[in-house]
């Protein structure tokens, strides 16, 4: 079977290797679709705290090829599944406290250990989530990023009728907008790109704020935003870019007693006034991964398949994986979600034999 190994900066080798054996408590999943995200781009660019070589791919779907039935009922060979890539210890404080998404020794398939850019992968049965009937695997691959957005929404404790401001209209920001709208929240969005703001209206935004073009927001934008707010500003703000200026804008625009959820990640440092937070009595909340929210995210995406499809801007075959990463790297390409269609073949009757490798760079 083929596996794509990122062996060094911007260099991938496609290797033909033996398929994994079925282990107790596990299933073999034939991978159909793998979606790429910003983390994948950083790993490919060797700008991420993980060691190469690595088989990437942590957002993926496929079909069960073999399963240890003793691991639990409800799943069988042929079922379409989305897979949770998170690996938790189950014994540390966060795990025992019901928050394994911040496990003290957390790992992730495709980020810190080999992942799904492979024809077949072995995963624990507990990580498998059935894809809703009638939902294409191409869209179900968004279940994992959907769970990230849903975790951010849940962390913010949204209330129907309040006004929220979402910073960033990438896939996480757009899905956050959709999930908040479903809960009856009035959502404004902010981004540097007008076309992304327009798309956010399709996902439910009632107003948009263009950033980066002068004072933010300008007088007209501020007036429109405040007209939707019960107080002097939004009471829920979700930062999904990781840009320091965006977080600083959230602090400035937040109403007293607002909740600010930081889900965007970067290594940059933001300026934080030591009086803004206590004077407004703000709740500042981090959001990482999700607490078993892939099934709920799949259900929401299945209700909005038309919008889920809009998130996927490019599709590549595995052999073109290098072109996929180069497309992500080029802002002119306007990439949203990029999906890799894996080669789907009948399982071999005998274990495969290693047949060398092919370098893609």
Secondary structure as GFF3:
##gff-version 3
##sequence-region A 1 361
A	DSSP	beta_strand	2	8	.	.	.	ID=ss1
A	DSSP	beta_strand	11	16	.	.	.	ID=ss2
A	DSSP	beta_strand	26	36	.	.	.	ID=ss3
A	DSSP	alpha_helix	38	44	.	.	.	ID=ss4
A	DSSP	beta_strand	54	55	.	.	.	ID=ss5
A	DSSP	beta_strand	59	67	.	.	.	ID=ss6
A	DSSP	three_ten_helix	69	71	.	.	.	ID=ss7
A	DSSP	beta_strand	80	83	.	.	.	ID=ss8
A	DSSP	beta_strand	86	87	.	.	.	ID=ss9
A	DSSP	alpha_helix	93	96	.	.	.	ID=ss10
A	DSSP	three_ten_helix	100	102	.	.	.	ID=ss11
A	DSSP	beta_strand	107	108	.	.	.	ID=ss12
A	DSSP	beta_strand	120	124	.	.	.	ID=ss13
A	DSSP	three_ten_helix	125	127	.	.	.	ID=ss14
A	DSSP	beta_strand	128	130	.	.	.	ID=ss15
A	DSSP	alpha_helix	137	140	.	.	.	ID=ss16
A	DSSP	alpha_helix	143	155	.	.	.	ID=ss17
A	DSSP	beta_strand	163	167	.	.	.	ID=ss18
A	DSSP	alpha_helix	171	182	.	.	.	ID=ss19
A	DSSP	beta_strand	186	191	.	.	.	ID=ss20
A	DSSP	alpha_helix	194	202	.	.	.	ID=ss21
A	DSSP	beta_strand	207	210	.	.	.	ID=ss22
A	DSSP	alpha_helix	219	227	.	.	.	ID=ss23
A	DSSP	beta_strand	236	239	.	.	.	ID=ss24
A	DSSP	alpha_helix	244	253	.	.	.	ID=ss25
A	DSSP	beta_strand	259	262	.	.	.	ID=ss26
A	DSSP	alpha_helix	276	280	.	.	.	ID=ss27
A	DSSP	beta_strand	283	286	.	.	.	ID=ss28
A	DSSP	alpha_helix	294	303	.	.	.	ID=ss29
A	DSSP	alpha_helix	305	311	.	.	.	ID=ss30
A	DSSP	beta_strand	312	317	.	.	.	ID=ss31
A	DSSP	three_ten_helix	318	320	.	.	.	ID=ss32
A	DSSP	alpha_helix	321	329	.	.	.	ID=ss33
A	DSSP	three_ten_helix	331	333	.	.	.	ID=ss34
A	DSSP	beta_strand	337	341	.	.	.	ID=ss35
A	DSSP	beta_strand	357	360	.	.	.	ID=ss36
###
